[in-house]
C-alpha cells in the first residue's frame, strides 16, 4: 500500500473534481502566429502561470516559446497544458496553464517555466499581461498602452519610448521600470510600504495628459531608472 502511495501519480477527489499531482516533466514548445493572421490584430492579451517575457521583434510573425520543467497541481479538466491562442474582435489571446472552468485552478512550479513571446513591432496599440504567481518582464516594447498585473511576482519593464499609458499592479512584488533618459511623463505611485527610488525625478511632469505611468504594489520596492 505504501509503495502505491509513493509511486506514480497520486489522484484524489475534492467536491467531485479530479485533482492530480504528477511527475515533473520538461516542456519545450513554440507556437507561431503568422503575419497574415496578425494583420487585423490591434491588441494582445497574455495570461500564464509561468514566468512571462515579452520582447519587441523585427520579424513579421509572432513567436511564443515555452520551456522549462513543470509539474501541475490542481484540476486537470479544462486547463491549457500547451500554449493556446485565438484571435477575436482584433484581440490576440495567448495563454498557458490557465484554467477558468474549475473552481480548483491549476498551479505549477511556475518559476521553472518560461513563456517568451516575440511580438512584431508593427503591433502597437495595446498590450495586457497577467500572471498570478510569477515574474513579468517586458523589453523594448513600443506599445501605446501597456498593462501588467501580477498577484505575487516582480515586474520589470524596459521601454525605448514611453507609451500613452502604463499601468503596473502587483500585490506582492517589486516593480522596476527603465525609461528613456530625456522623455517627460506623468507619475502616480501607490505602495503600503514606502520604498520608492526614482532616478528620473527631473522627467516627472504631472500636468501631462499623456505618457501617464501608474505603479501600484502593496509590498515591494518601486524603482525608476534610465534605460541604457
Backbone bond lengths (Angstrom), bond angles and torsions (degrees), N, CA, C in turn:
res aa  C-N    CA-C-N  psi(-1)  N-CA   C-N-CA  omega(-1)  CA-C   N-CA-C  phi
1 X - - - 1.469 - - 1.527 111.19 -
2 X 1.377 115.98 -41.76 1.449 120.14 179.70 1.512 111.35 -64.38
3 X 1.343 116.56 -37.31 1.451 120.46 179.10 1.519 111.04 -62.91
4 X 1.335 115.28 -38.75 1.461 119.18 179.68 1.519 111.36 -64.20
5 X 1.334 116.64 -34.60 1.452 120.48 179.87 1.520 112.12 -72.91
6 X 1.315 116.20 -28.65 1.450 120.73 -176.28 1.514 113.49 -86.57
7 X 1.322 117.57 -27.21 1.449 121.48 -173.73 1.518 112.14 -97.16
8 X 1.377 113.73 146.51 1.468 119.11 168.43 1.509 114.10 72.07
9 X 1.305 114.56 -143.59 1.458 123.26 -172.69 1.507 109.90 -102.73
10 X 1.318 116.47 125.03 1.457 119.75 176.05 1.511 108.36 -92.10
11 X 1.325 117.66 131.79 1.466 122.62 -175.71 1.518 108.93 -132.68
12 X 1.336 116.90 137.03 1.448 120.01 176.57 1.517 108.97 -147.52
13 X 1.316 115.86 169.17 1.456 121.34 -175.94 1.516 109.93 -109.77
14 X 1.333 116.76 136.03 1.447 122.76 172.67 1.518 107.10 -130.58
15 X 1.315 116.78 112.67 1.459 120.19 179.51 1.508 112.97 56.85
16 X 1.326 117.62 31.94 1.451 120.66 177.80 1.521 114.23 82.96
17 X 1.356 117.45 4.55 1.452 120.99 179.84 1.516 108.91 -105.42
18 X 1.311 116.52 134.60 1.445 121.50 -179.46 1.523 110.13 -76.56
19 X 1.332 116.01 123.93 1.456 122.26 -179.93 1.516 107.92 -116.89
20 X 1.344 116.40 132.40 1.455 118.42 -178.03 1.512 112.52 -127.78
21 X 1.319 115.61 151.83 1.454 121.35 173.91 1.513 106.91 -130.24
22 X 1.319 117.35 98.53 1.445 120.84 -171.00 1.512 113.13 -98.54
23 X 1.319 115.44 176.69 1.447 121.26 176.96 1.527 110.24 -70.95
24 X 1.332 114.81 152.26 1.455 119.99 175.10 1.526 110.02 -68.58
25 X 1.323 115.84 137.05 1.462 119.15 178.31 1.527 109.69 -136.36
26 X 1.318 115.01 152.32 1.458 120.87 178.18 1.516 110.14 -83.09
27 X 1.336 115.75 140.61 1.461 120.62 176.18 1.523 108.89 -123.72
28 X 1.298 116.34 141.16 1.463 122.54 176.94 1.527 107.13 -152.37
29 X 1.314 115.19 102.18 1.469 120.26 -170.89 1.517 110.08 -142.56
30 X 1.308 116.31 144.50 1.462 120.87 174.18 1.524 110.28 -132.31
31 X 1.323 114.37 135.55 1.461 120.72 176.55 1.526 108.04 -120.50
32 X 1.321 116.12 133.58 1.463 121.15 -179.43 1.525 109.61 -115.49
33 X 1.326 115.59 129.37 1.460 121.21 171.68 1.522 106.19 -107.37
34 X 1.325 116.19 114.54 1.456 120.76 -169.58 1.531 112.35 -79.47
35 X 1.320 114.78 160.92 1.460 122.23 -171.72 1.525 113.34 -58.68
36 X 1.342 117.39 -35.15 1.462 118.98 179.78 1.530 111.73 -65.81
37 X 1.341 116.52 -32.17 1.470 120.58 176.11 1.529 111.08 -74.71
38 X 1.336 116.82 -28.94 1.462 121.59 -175.85 1.523 113.17 -83.65
39 X 1.307 117.35 -8.56 1.465 120.98 -171.64 1.532 113.28 -59.01
40 X 1.341 117.53 -29.24 1.460 120.78 -179.18 1.531 113.19 -107.34
41 X 1.321 116.72 7.85 1.466 120.88 -178.74 1.526 110.20 -82.13
42 X 1.335 116.65 126.09 1.456 122.58 177.86 1.529 111.71 -111.16
43 X 1.314 115.76 -23.31 1.466 120.72 -174.14 1.524 109.90 -136.83
44 X 1.333 116.30 144.71 1.465 121.75 176.94 1.524 109.14 -124.84
45 X 1.338 115.55 129.83 1.462 121.63 178.94 1.531 108.57 -121.45
46 X 1.311 116.18 122.36 1.463 122.69 -175.81 1.525 109.40 -118.74
47 X 1.329 116.47 132.33 1.458 121.43 175.66 1.523 108.48 -139.48
48 X 1.338 116.30 129.96 1.459 119.10 -175.39 1.519 110.93 -154.71
49 X 1.338 115.84 151.43 1.459 121.24 173.45 1.523 111.05 -89.50
50 X 1.331 117.23 -1.27 1.462 122.49 179.16 1.525 110.41 -99.43
51 X 1.323 117.18 173.53 1.453 120.75 167.94 1.528 108.44 -62.20
52 X 1.324 116.67 145.16 1.465 120.95 -177.53 1.523 109.46 -123.62
53 X 1.314 115.58 130.08 1.470 120.94 174.28 1.521 108.69 -129.94
54 X 1.320 115.92 126.26 1.464 121.64 -179.07 1.527 108.51 -118.07
55 X 1.318 116.06 129.85 1.460 120.80 179.09 1.527 110.36 -128.52
56 X 1.320 115.49 153.67 1.460 122.24 175.98 1.526 109.08 -82.66
57 X 1.324 117.22 140.06 1.465 120.70 -174.89 1.523 110.99 -132.71
58 X 1.316 115.98 146.73 1.464 121.08 174.19 1.519 112.33 -86.16
59 X 1.325 116.44 -5.02 1.458 121.62 178.38 1.528 110.14 -70.92
60 X 1.310 117.59 155.15 1.463 121.46 178.74 1.522 112.32 -84.24
61 X 1.329 116.91 -19.62 1.461 122.14 -179.06 1.525 110.32 -101.96
62 X 1.333 115.69 151.41 1.459 121.17 174.70 1.523 108.93 -92.64
63 X 1.319 116.54 133.47 1.458 120.94 -179.64 1.519 110.00 -123.45
64 X 1.335 115.67 126.19 1.462 122.29 176.52 1.525 108.01 -114.92
65 X 1.322 116.78 121.56 1.459 121.75 -176.14 1.520 109.98 -120.55
66 X 1.317 115.85 127.02 1.461 122.95 -179.16 1.523 108.77 -112.99
67 X 1.339 117.38 130.73 1.458 119.77 179.36 1.521 110.27 -152.32
68 X 1.341 115.06 152.24 1.455 120.70 177.43 1.511 111.86 136.31
69 X 1.333 115.59 -168.30 1.465 122.49 179.20 1.517 108.30 -115.43
70 X 1.327 116.47 127.98 1.463 120.35 -172.43 1.525 111.41 -130.52
71 X 1.329 114.82 145.50 1.459 121.34 168.99 1.533 106.90 -135.68
72 X 1.329 117.19 119.94 1.456 121.37 -179.47 1.523 110.73 -86.58
73 X 1.328 115.59 139.34 1.461 121.86 174.23 1.521 106.66 -132.71
74 X 1.323 117.32 118.75 1.454 119.87 179.96 1.513 111.15 141.96
75 X 1.303 115.90 -165.06 1.449 120.67 -177.74 1.528 110.65 -66.96
76 X 1.308 115.89 126.80 1.459 120.85 -178.58 1.519 111.12 -80.84
77 X 1.304 116.36 -30.10 1.449 120.47 -175.40 1.528 111.61 -70.98
78 X 1.331 116.52 127.74 1.456 121.66 171.75 1.514 116.04 82.56
79 X 1.332 118.49 11.37 1.452 118.58 -177.16 1.531 111.01 -96.62
80 X 1.343 114.95 155.16 1.463 121.21 175.73 1.525 108.09 -88.25
81 X 1.319 117.32 106.08 1.460 120.25 178.36 1.527 111.06 -96.58
82 X 1.323 117.05 -4.27 1.456 123.17 171.02 1.531 107.44 -129.61
83 X 1.316 116.88 174.15 1.462 120.12 178.84 1.528 109.06 -68.36
84 X 1.313 116.47 125.41 1.465 121.21 178.07 1.529 109.10 -110.24
85 X 1.327 116.87 142.98 1.468 119.96 177.36 1.518 109.78 -148.20
86 X 1.322 114.17 149.77 1.464 120.14 174.98 1.524 108.24 -157.92
87 X 1.321 115.83 155.43 1.455 121.58 178.20 1.529 108.55 -118.76
88 X 1.318 115.64 128.15 1.465 120.36 179.04 1.527 108.91 -147.30
89 X 1.328 115.94 128.01 1.468 122.71 176.66 1.530 112.12 53.66
90 X 1.315 116.65 41.92 1.453 120.97 176.74 1.522 114.87 78.86
91 X 1.345 116.65 6.67 1.465 121.40 -179.78 1.524 109.77 -113.68
92 X 1.328 116.50 129.50 1.459 121.79 174.66 1.518 108.34 -97.01
93 X 1.342 116.36 119.28 1.461 122.49 178.36 1.528 108.86 -101.25
94 X 1.327 116.51 128.93 1.459 122.07 175.94 1.522 108.20 -126.95
95 X 1.336 116.86 130.28 1.461 119.17 -178.22 1.521 111.63 -145.32
96 X 1.332 113.86 156.47 1.461 120.81 174.83 1.532 108.40 -152.90
97 X 1.331 115.86 135.89 1.461 120.44 176.67 1.505 113.54 64.53
98 X 1.330 116.90 32.01 1.461 121.61 -178.33 1.513 109.19 -113.35
99 X 1.315 117.50 131.53 1.450 122.11 179.51 1.520 109.82 -131.26
100 X 1.326 116.19 100.61 1.463 120.56 -178.72 1.527 112.46 -97.33
101 X 1.340 116.20 -3.68 1.458 119.34 -176.64 1.527 112.73 -88.42
102 X 1.325 117.18 -14.65 1.452 120.32 -175.49 1.513 111.39 -118.03
103 X 1.317 117.20 147.76 1.460 121.08 174.63 1.530 110.80 -79.29
104 X 1.329 116.45 -3.90 1.466 121.61 173.83 1.529 108.08 -113.20
105 X 1.343 118.27 80.58 1.467 120.19 -175.90 1.519 111.57 -64.74
106 X 1.319 115.31 150.62 1.458 119.57 179.51 1.515 110.59 -72.48
107 X 1.302 114.34 155.80 1.449 121.70 170.77 1.520 106.88 -132.46
108 X 1.303 116.43 159.72 1.457 120.52 179.51 1.517 108.74 -141.85
109 X 1.349 116.08 166.24 1.469 118.57 170.09 1.527 106.46 -73.78
110 X 1.321 114.69 71.66 1.460 123.01 -161.21 1.516 114.06 -64.28
111 X 1.330 118.08 -31.36 1.455 120.36 -176.45 1.519 112.69 -69.47
112 X 1.323 117.33 -10.48 1.463 120.90 179.06 1.526 111.85 -99.84
113 X 1.334 116.24 4.03 1.460 121.33 179.61 1.526 108.88 -123.45
114 X 1.336 116.49 133.27 1.465 120.97 -178.48 1.521 110.61 -122.91
115 X 1.330 115.22 136.21 1.455 122.29 173.06 1.525 106.99 -113.06
116 X 1.329 116.04 109.53 1.471 121.77 -178.74 1.523 108.35 -106.02
117 X 1.327 116.58 124.96 1.463 121.44 -176.25 1.524 109.52 -121.76
118 X 1.327 115.74 117.59 1.467 122.29 175.82 1.518 108.32 -95.87
119 X 1.332 115.59 114.26 1.461 121.10 -174.10 1.527 109.94 -106.91
120 X 1.332 117.95 128.31 1.468 120.29 177.28 1.526 111.72 -56.80
121 X 1.309 116.76 138.44 1.464 121.28 -177.94 1.524 112.71 -65.55
122 X 1.332 117.12 -12.69 1.468 121.00 179.24 1.532 112.31 -70.47
123 X 1.336 117.35 -20.21 1.468 121.03 177.42 1.519 107.58 -92.76
124 X 1.336 117.78 115.62 1.465 120.18 -168.62 1.528 115.10 -131.87
125 X 1.329 118.59 -7.55 1.458 119.05 -167.01 1.536 112.90 -72.13
126 X 1.359 117.13 -61.50 1.469 118.59 -174.69 1.521 111.37 -149.33
127 X 1.339 115.29 139.23 1.463 122.42 176.94 1.521 108.68 -128.25
128 X 1.348 115.73 126.32 1.467 121.30 178.01 1.528 107.88 -124.73
129 X 1.344 117.10 128.43 1.461 121.68 -179.37 1.518 109.23 -128.56
130 X 1.337 115.27 134.30 1.466 120.38 177.60 1.520 109.71 -132.86
131 X 1.337 115.86 130.11 1.458 121.98 175.54 1.518 107.90 -143.78
132 X 1.329 117.60 125.99 1.456 119.55 -172.73 1.525 113.55 -74.70
133 X 1.327 116.81 -44.62 1.463 118.98 -169.00 1.527 114.02 -125.21
134 X 1.308 119.20 8.53 1.460 120.22 -170.69 1.521 112.09 -134.73
135 X 1.330 114.71 172.99 1.462 121.46 -175.27 1.528 112.09 -76.07
136 X 1.333 114.64 151.99 1.459 122.99 173.92 1.526 108.13 -124.64
137 X 1.327 116.30 131.28 1.461 120.96 176.04 1.523 109.37 -131.55
138 X 1.319 116.10 130.37 1.463 122.19 177.29 1.525 107.44 -122.82
139 X 1.342 116.49 125.25 1.457 120.62 -175.55 1.527 110.86 -120.17
140 X 1.341 114.89 125.51 1.471 122.53 171.79 1.525 113.09 55.03
141 X 1.315 115.77 40.81 1.463 119.91 179.94 1.523 110.94 -79.36
142 X 1.342 116.23 146.70 1.459 121.75 177.38 1.528 112.08 -117.07
143 X 1.342 117.38 20.27 1.458 120.77 178.31 1.531 110.32 -66.31
144 X 1.334 115.11 146.79 1.460 120.58 178.92 1.526 112.05 -76.07
145 X 1.338 116.14 -29.11 1.458 121.54 -179.52 1.529 108.79 -137.72
146 X 1.332 115.93 128.35 1.460 120.87 -177.13 1.520 109.30 -131.61
147 X 1.337 115.24 134.24 1.462 121.06 175.03 1.521 109.17 -134.45
148 X 1.338 116.84 129.04 1.462 122.33 178.33 1.528 108.79 -128.08
149 X 1.342 116.12 131.29 1.456 121.49 -177.76 1.522 109.09 -132.43
150 X 1.337 116.60 130.36 1.455 121.27 176.74 1.523 109.31 -145.49
151 X 1.337 116.84 134.96 1.459 120.35 176.88 1.525 109.93 -70.04
152 X 1.328 115.38 -53.64 1.459 121.69 -178.46 1.518 108.24 -137.33
153 X 1.299 117.16 104.67 1.461 120.60 -179.78 1.509 111.03 165.82
154 X 1.322 115.56 145.71 1.464 120.47 177.39 1.522 110.39 -74.06
155 X 1.329 115.68 148.09 1.457 121.25 178.30 1.521 108.87 -125.06
156 X 1.332 115.90 124.03 1.457 121.39 178.65 1.514 110.63 -122.09
157 X 1.331 116.85 129.27 1.462 122.06 -177.69 1.526 109.27 -128.79
158 X 1.332 117.04 126.30 1.467 122.17 174.44 1.524 107.78 -121.54
159 X 1.331 115.85 123.57 1.459 119.95 -172.62 1.523 111.75 -124.92
160 X 1.335 115.06 138.20 1.451 120.62 173.53 1.508 111.93 -83.43
161 X 1.341 115.87 -21.25 1.463 122.18 179.24 1.519 108.27 -147.46
162 X 1.321 117.39 137.82 1.458 121.00 -178.99 1.529 109.41 -74.91
163 X 1.335 118.09 128.11 1.471 121.11 -178.50 1.522 111.78 -75.13
164 X 1.333 115.69 171.74 1.466 120.17 175.08 1.523 110.94 -62.00
165 X 1.330 115.74 -39.22 1.461 119.99 176.83 1.527 109.75 -144.93
166 X 1.329 115.35 140.01 1.456 122.59 177.25 1.514 108.14 -136.65
167 X 1.336 116.27 114.02 1.462 121.71 -179.59 1.520 109.49 -119.37
168 X 1.319 116.36 122.43 1.459 121.74 -179.86 1.529 108.56 -126.14
169 X 1.338 115.53 127.46 1.461 120.28 -179.48 1.524 110.06 -134.87
170 X 1.333 116.43 130.50 1.451 121.17 171.47 1.523 107.98 -145.52
171 X 1.317 116.52 141.31 1.465 120.37 179.45 1.520 109.77 -75.39
172 X 1.326 115.98 -49.42 1.457 121.42 -179.19 1.525 109.04 -134.84
173 X 1.329 116.48 102.19 1.455 120.36 -178.95 1.512 110.45 166.69
174 X 1.327 115.21 155.43 1.459 120.98 179.26 1.522 110.58 -82.99
175 X 1.326 115.82 151.98 1.464 122.32 174.67 1.522 107.77 -120.00
176 X 1.322 116.66 121.96 1.454 121.47 177.77 1.514 108.80 -122.66
177 X 1.320 115.64 123.58 1.456 121.51 -173.26 1.525 109.60 -124.23
178 X 1.329 116.39 122.13 1.463 122.57 176.40 1.529 108.94 -109.53
179 X 1.334 116.32 120.96 1.459 121.90 -172.54 1.529 111.07 -124.87
180 X 1.357 116.78 160.46 1.461 120.09 175.88 1.532 111.46 -58.17
181 X 1.284 115.80 146.03 1.470 121.60 -171.60 1.524 113.88 -63.44
182 X 1.314 117.81 -42.96 1.464 120.76 -168.43 1.522 114.82 -109.00
183 X 1.328 118.46 15.33 1.469 120.56 -178.99 1.531 111.07 -98.44
184 X 1.329 115.22 134.78 1.458 121.33 179.08 1.537 110.17 -82.17
185 X 1.333 115.61 153.30 1.463 119.93 177.97 1.525 109.83 -156.93
186 X 1.330 114.46 156.35 1.461 121.97 173.53 1.520 108.10 -91.98
187 X 1.341 117.87 137.30 1.468 120.56 -172.71 1.522 112.38 -129.84
188 X 1.349 114.47 130.83 1.461 121.48 172.63 1.532 108.06 -128.72
189 X 1.328 117.28 127.06 1.464 120.97 179.61 1.521 109.87 -125.81
190 X 1.336 115.78 140.64 1.461 121.65 177.89 1.518 108.86 -135.19
191 X 1.332 116.92 124.31 1.455 121.19 176.47 1.519 109.21 -155.14
192 X 1.336 116.59 139.33 1.459 120.57 178.08 1.520 110.99 -76.23
193 X 1.329 116.08 -30.92 1.458 121.27 175.83 1.524 107.34 -103.94
194 X 1.327 117.33 106.91 1.462 122.12 -172.58 1.533 110.73 -68.76
195 X 1.324 115.28 96.80 1.457 120.46 -179.44 1.529 107.76 -144.29
196 X 1.335 115.01 78.62 1.465 121.31 -174.51 1.532 109.79 -122.06
197 X 1.311 116.07 129.64 1.462 121.62 175.86 1.523 108.25 -124.43
198 X 1.310 116.02 111.31 1.473 121.51 -179.01 1.521 109.28 -113.11
199 X 1.316 115.54 105.98 1.464 121.34 178.21 1.529 112.04 -87.00
200 X 1.338 115.90 4.47 1.467 120.94 -178.22 1.526 110.73 -124.63
201 X 1.324 116.81 38.85 1.473 120.63 -176.85 1.525 112.51 -57.91
202 X 1.327 116.80 -35.48 1.468 120.71 -178.10 1.530 112.10 -68.55
203 X 1.330 117.04 -14.97 1.465 120.80 -178.77 1.526 112.66 -89.57
204 X 1.327 117.11 -9.81 1.467 120.72 -174.98 1.526 110.58 -80.60
205 X 1.339 114.71 126.80 1.460 121.73 176.32 1.523 107.46 -141.97
206 X 1.327 116.86 97.68 1.462 121.45 -173.99 1.522 113.71 -78.63
207 X 1.325 117.37 5.99 1.464 120.53 174.60 1.529 111.65 -88.58
208 X 1.325 117.38 -6.76 1.460 121.62 -176.83 1.530 110.95 -71.58
209 X 1.339 115.22 144.40 1.462 121.06 176.17 1.526 111.75 -93.52
210 X 1.316 116.43 -7.45 1.465 120.92 177.02 1.526 108.57 -131.75
211 X 1.334 116.16 -175.41 1.471 120.77 -177.49 1.526 110.66 52.92
212 X 1.335 114.85 45.89 1.467 120.75 -177.86 1.527 110.24 -90.51
213 X 1.330 116.18 125.65 1.457 122.30 -179.39 1.525 109.05 -117.47
214 X 1.338 116.13 126.84 1.460 122.36 178.12 1.525 108.71 -124.32
215 X 1.337 116.80 122.57 1.466 122.33 -177.55 1.527 109.23 -123.70
216 X 1.340 116.30 124.19 1.461 120.82 -176.86 1.517 110.75 -132.84
217 X 1.339 116.87 126.07 1.451 122.02 171.01 1.522 108.14 -148.36
218 X 1.338 116.69 137.89 1.454 119.77 178.01 1.526 110.85 -79.57
219 X 1.342 115.34 -42.28 1.452 120.69 179.79 1.517 108.45 -133.30
220 X 1.313 117.09 107.02 1.464 119.58 -179.81 1.514 111.73 157.64
221 X 1.313 116.27 158.38 1.454 122.84 -179.04 1.515 110.86 -85.19
222 X 1.328 116.79 142.72 1.452 122.75 173.46 1.533 108.17 -112.80
223 X 1.323 116.24 126.88 1.463 119.64 -179.42 1.525 110.61 -136.24
224 X 1.322 116.31 132.82 1.461 122.89 175.56 1.518 109.19 -118.39
225 X 1.335 116.17 131.07 1.459 121.00 -177.98 1.517 110.13 -142.92
226 X 1.324 115.95 170.47 1.461 121.92 177.09 1.512 110.56 -74.54
227 X 1.325 116.27 137.20 1.458 121.78 175.19 1.533 108.54 -83.43
228 X 1.318 116.08 105.78 1.466 120.31 -175.56 1.506 111.77 -92.70
